[in-house]
Amino acid sequence: RVAQAYVAEVSGSPPAADLPTRTASPSRVGTKPHMRVLCAVATFAAADVAANQGNPIRRVVSMLQSMQEKIEAEAERDEKMFAKFQCFCDKNSAKTSASIEAGKEKIEQLEADIPETKSSRDQTISELQQHKDDREAAKQSIGEATSQRKKENQAFQEDSANIKGIIDALGKAIPAIEKGMMGFLQTPDASTVLSAMGKMQDLNDEDKATVTAFFQGTASQPSSGEVVGILKTMKEENEKTLDEITGTETESAKNFEELVAAKKKEIAAATEAIEEKTERAGEMSVKLTTLKNDLDETQTQLEEDTGYSEELSKNCKTKAKEYDEVKATRAEELLAIADTIKVLNSDDALELFKKTLPGPSSLLQVGSKRALQAKALAVLEGASKAHKSPALDLIVMALRGKKGGFEKVTKLIDDMVKNLKKEQTDDDAKKAFCGDEIDQTEDKQKELKNKIHGIETHIEEDENDIESTTGEIKALREGIKDLDKSVAEATAQRKAEHEAYVETAAQNNAALELLEFAKNRLNKVYHPEQYKEESFVQIRSHVQTHDEPEAFGAQKKQNGGGVIGMLDKLRNDLKLEMNEDKLEENDAQSDYEKLMADSAAKRASDSKALTEKEGAVADATADLTESKAHRKEVMTESQETDRYMSNLHATCDWLQENFDTRKQARTEEIESLEKAKAVLAGADFSLAQKA
C-alpha cells in the first residue's frame, strides 16, 4: 500500500478508488515514515535490477534526495498557506465578533422601541376613539337640542296664535261695546272673549260673572263701562303675557343658536383630531410592523453570525492542530529519508549490495520464465501507458518481482477485473441518479423562480396600490381642507351679504316711512280727508322733525297733486326695489343652504372614503410585509437549490462527460488483464509439463 501511494504521489495521479488504501492522509503516512521509505527503496531496487547490470543503489539514493527536496518544498508551501489561513481566521473572527456585538445592541434597542411604539399606538387609538365618541355626543346634543327647540317653537306658535286671537277679539269687543254695538255679542269673537276669560287666573270670579252676565244679557246686566274696564284689563294682561312668551322664545332661540354653534365647533375640532389621529395611528402601525420585522431579521442574522463564529473558531483550531501534526510528521519523514540516504551511501552498504544483488548468471537460469513474464509485462505495460492506472502499475511491479510464481499476480488481476466491473456498475448507477436528480432540481429551480416572480409581482402591485392610495388620501385631505375653507369663505360672504341686506332693508323702510310721512303731511293740507293722524305719531318715532315757522299774512294753498304723485312714484319704486332685494336675499340664502347641504354631504362622503382608504393602506402594508417575508423564504430555498445544483454539477458533470471514455477504458483494461492472465496461465502450464 505504501508503495502504491508513493507511485501515485510521484506520477501525480490519485490512487484508484477500488484499492483499499488511504495513504493520502498525512497522518497515516507520517505514522510509519521508515516503513514508507524502506518499501519504496525495496520496490525500486527490485524493479531496476534486471534492467541495470550496474549498481542500482546510486539511483535509489538520487530518488530519495529528490523526495527530500519535494518534501521541503511542500513544507515551505504549506507554511505560506497556513499563514494566509491564520490571517483569514483572525480577520473574520474580529469582523464576526463586531457584527455579533452590534446585533445584540440593535436587538436590545429594538426590544425597547417596540413596546414603546405599541404603547404610543394604543394610546393614539384610544384618543382617536374618544374623539369619535365626543363628536358623536356633540351631534347627538345638536339633534336633541333641535328636537327640543322645535317643540318649544311649536308650543310658542300655538300659544302666541291663541293669545293674539284673544287680543284681536278683545280689540274688536272693546270699541264695539263702547259704541253700543250690542250685535257684537252674537259674533264668534264674543265666544273667544268668554272662553279666554274662563282660562285667566288673574281675574276674580266676580269680574268673570259680571262679563258673563253682560255677554249673556241676563236680568242683572252690568253697565257697559264696567265690562269695558274688565275687558281692557284682560287685553293688557294678554298683551303682557304675549310679550313675556315672545321674549322667552327669543332667548331660547338665541341660546339654541349659541349651543349649535358651540357644538359645531366641537365637531369640527373632533373631526380634525380624528383625521390627525387616524393618520398617526396608521403611521405608528407601519412603524411597529417595521420594527418587528427588523427585530426578526436581526435575531436571525445574530444566530447565523454566532453559528458562523463558533464554526470558524472550531475549524481554525482544528486546522492549526492538523498543521502541527503535519509539521511533526514531515519532520520525522525528512529525518527518516536523511538516515536512509546516510545508510545507503556507506561503504559497507555498497559492498553488501554487490554481493547480494543478482547478476547475469541468475537471469539465465530463469530465462524461459522471464520470456513469458516479459510477454505478460508487455501486455500490462501497454495497458498501463494507455490508461495510466496505478493498479496496473502495482501489478506490473508485482510481476517484475524475482521471487515466487504468478499466483499472486493472477489473484491481483482477478481482483482488479472484479473492481473494474464494480466501478462500471457504480458509474452506471451514478449516471442514472445524476440525470434524474438534475432534471428534478432544474424543475424545482424553474418552479421557485416562477414563484419568486409571482411574489415580486404581488409586491409591486401592493407597492403601487399603497402609492396610489396614499396619493388619493393626500388628495382627499387636501379636498376636505379646501372644502372647509370654501365653506368658511361662503359663510363669511353670506353673513356679509345678509348684514348688508338687513342694513339696506332698514334704510329702505325708514325712507318708505319718511315718504309716507311726507305724503300724509301734504294730505293734511291738500287732502284732509286722506290725512291720518296716527301715521304722523308713528313716523315721529323714526324721523326727527322741526316745528314749522308760523307764516305772516294770508296764504293761498298751492296745488299739491304733482308733488304727491311724485312721492307715490318714489314709494312705488322703493317698494319694487325692496321686493327685488328680498327676492335676491331669499335666492342667496337658498343657494347658501344648498351649498352647505352639498358640502356637508361631500365632506361626509370624503371622510368615509378617507377612512376606508387608510384602512386599505394599512391592510396593503401588512400584506406587503408578509409578501416580503415570504419572498425571503422562497429566495433562501432557491439559493439552497442553486447550491445543491452546483454541487450536483460538480459531482456529475465530469462523470457524464467522460462516462463513455471511462467505460471504454475499463473494457480495454479488463481485456488486457484477461489477456495477461491467459499468458501467465499458459506459462505456468508449460512449466508444469516441463517438470
C-alpha positions, 0 to 999 in steps of 0.5 A: 500500500505504501508503495502504491501511494508513493507511485501515485504521489510521484506520477501525480495521479490519485490512487484508484478508488477500488484499492483499499488504501488511504495513504493520502492522509498525512497522518497515516503516512507520517505514522510509519515514515521508515516503513514508507521509505524502506518499501519504496527503496525495496520496490525500486531496487527490485524493479531496476535490477534486471534492467541495470547490470550496474549498481542500482543503489546510486539511483535509489539514493538520487530518488530519495534526495529528490523526495527530500527536496519535494518534501521541503518544498511542500513544507515551505508551501504549506507554511505560506498557506497556513499563514494566509489561513491564520490571517483569514481566521483572525480577520473574520473572527474580529469582523464576526465578533463586531457584527455579533456585538452590534446585533445584540445592541440593535436587538436590545434597542429594538426590544425597547422601541417596540413596546414603546411604539405599541404603547404610543399606538394604543394610546393614539387609538384610544384618543382617536376613539374618544374623539369619535365618541365626543363628536358623536355626543356633540351631534347627538346634543345638536339633534336633541337640542333641535328636537327640543327647540322645535317643540318649544317653537311649536308650543310658542306658535300655538300659544302666541296664535291663541293669545293674539286671537284673544287680543284681536277679539278683545280689540274688536269687543272693546270699541264695539261695546263702547259704541253700543254695538250690542250685535257684537255679542252674537259674533264668534269673537264674543265666544273667544272673549268668554272662553279666554276669560274662563282660562285667566287666573288673574281675574276674580270670579266676580269680574268673570260673572259680571262679563258673563252676565253682560255677554249673556244679557241676563236680568242683572246686566252690568253697565257697559263701562264696567265690562269695558274696564274688565275687558281692557284689563284682560287685553293688557294682561294678554298683551303682557303675557304675549310679550313675556312668551315672545321674549322667552322664545327669543332667548331660547332661540338665541341660546339654541343658536349659541349651543349649535354653534358651540357644538359645531365647533366641537365637531369640527375640532373632533373631526380634525383630531380624528383625521390627525389621529387616524393618520398617526395611528396608521403611521405608528402601525407601519412603524411597529410592523417595521420594527418587528420585522427588523427585530426578526431579521436581526435575531436571525442574522445574530444566530447565523453570525454566532453559528458562523463564529463558533464554526470558524473558531472550531475549524481554525483550531482544528486546522492549526492542530492538523498543521502541527501534526503535519509539521511533526510528521514531515519532520520525522519523514525528512529525518527518516529519508536523511538516515536512509540516504546516510545508510545507503551511501556507506561503504559497507552498504555498497559492498553488501549490495554487490554481493547480494544483488543478482547478476547475469548468471541468475537471469539465465537460469530463469530465462524461459520464465522471464520470456513469458513474464516479459510477454505478460509485462508487455501486455500490462505495460501497454495497458498501463501507458494507455490508461495510466492506472496505478493498479496496473502499475502495482501489478506490473511491479508485482510481476517484475518481482524475482521471487515466487510464481504468478499466483499472486499476480493472477489473484491481483488481476482477478481482483482488479477485473472484479473492481473494474466491473464494480466501478462500471456498475457504480458509474452506471448507477451514478449516471442514472441518479445524476440525470434524474436528480438534475432534471428534478432540481432544474424543475424545482429551480424553474418552479421557485423562480416562477414563484419568486416572480409571482411574489415580486409581482404581488409586491409591486402591485401592493407597492403601487396600490399603497402609492396610489392610495396614499396619493388619493388620501393626500388628495382627499385631505387636501379636498376636505381642507379646501372644502372647509375653507370654501365653506368658511369663505361662503359663510363669511360672504353670506353673513356679509351679504345678509348684514348688508341686506338687513342694513339696506332693508332698514334704510329702505323702510325708514325712507318708505316711512319718511315718504309716507310721512311726507305724503300724509303731511301734504294730505293734511293740507291738500287732502284732509280727508286722506290725512291720518293722524296716527301715521304722523305719531308713528313716523315721529318715532323714526324721523326727527322733525322741526316745528314749522315757522308760523307764516305772516299774512294770508296764504293761498294753498298751492296745488299739491297733486304733482308733488304727491304723485311724485312721492307715490312714484318714489314709494312705488319704486322703493317698494319694487326695489325692496321686493327685488332685494328680498327676492335676491336675499331669499335666492342667496340664502337658498343657494347658501343652504344648498351649498352647505347641504352639498358640502356637508354631504361631500365632506361626509362622503370624503371622510368615509372614503378617507377612512376606508382608504387608510384602512386599505393602506394599512391592510396593503402594508401588512400584506406587503410585509408578509409578501416580503417575508415570504419572498425571503423564504422562497429566495433562501430555498432557491439559493439552497437549490442553486447550491445543491445544483452546483454541487450536483454539477460538480459531482456529475458533470465530469462523470457524464462527460467522460462516462463513455471514455471511462467505460471504454477504458475499463473494457480495454483494461479488463481485456488486457488483464484477461489477456495477461492472465491467459499468458501467465496461465499458459506459462505456468502450464508449460512449466508444469509439463516441463517438470 
